[in-house]
Amino acid sequence: MAQTKAGGTTKLGRDSAPKYLGVKKYAGETAQPGDILIRQRGTKFVAGKNVKRGNDDTLFATAKGLVAVRTKRKIHFDGTKGLVKVISIAP
């Protein structure tokens, strides 16, 4: 007979790698073309002037300058209104 019980399976013990999301450059900081400004899932922040959005919703700079943040009212597809933060680069 075996000395120990048979080792079963467990649903625990797995963990995904961290995604390091969030703001990388804050308002007033200088940015170079290609610098990542915000890593996000979805469009909590939207791209303004001199900023583009990547395939994974990352916002990155397309020009050299200072990062500027402002809020803007937006009407959603279902007619509700909300506020979004617009990230832009002021040369």
Secondary structure, 3 states (H helix, E strand, C coil): CCCCCCCCCCCCCCCCCCCCCEECCCCCCEECCCCEEEECCCCCEEECCCEEECCCCCEEECCCEEEEEEEEEEECCCCCEEEEEEEEEEC
